[in-house]
Amino acid sequence: MPPPSRISIVETGDELLITNPPRTSDFRTGFVLIGAAIVAYTGYMGLRDTSPATLTSGTLGLLSFVAIIALFTYFLGKDFIWLVFGKETLRLSHAAAMRDIRGSLQNRSSLPLKGHLKVEILDHTYPTDEAALSEVIRLTNADGVLVFGRELSRPEAEAVASAVEHFIGRQNSSWR
């Protein structure tokens, strides 16, 4: 099955590489940019405000204002970094499966490939879930669990699962 155009599935003799870039949309990009502009303007105006009511709110008022601005900046910044620089990669070799995420705090996890590997497509709801973008792939064996697939559609998840199963089946038959 050929991969959907957004994701990339490349299989060589010794390795399977699946790349999952961020799903972009004009609405999402506009929302993040407008949100960042509002937070920046609000922060600028709040810190410039020298009215008596603001000055009497004291240190607690300033700290709570800065905390709220920092919270909005963190969440908008995290989504912006994922949209601009993000990429999720799953690399399988005969020894291990490794997931690498660029544009996120959690960046790398791996799973040794010994014994039987179970590949499942699960429904996973993200906080910013859009319709039909809630699939995730779970690889499980006796050594642990590895999850892959941020914002995958059902056809993309099926293509990834099929490629992993094909690669693992080919590797197992070549070891015999």
Secondary structure, DSSP 8 states (H G I E B T S, - for coil): ----SSSEEEE-SS-EEEEE-----HHHHHHHHHHHHHHHHHHHHHHH---HHHHHTHHHHHHHHHHHHHHHHHHHHHHHHHHHH-EEEEEE-SSEEEEEEESSS--EEEEE--S--EEEEEE---TT--TT--EEEEEEETTEEEEEEEEE-HHHHHHHHHHHHHHHHHHHHHH-
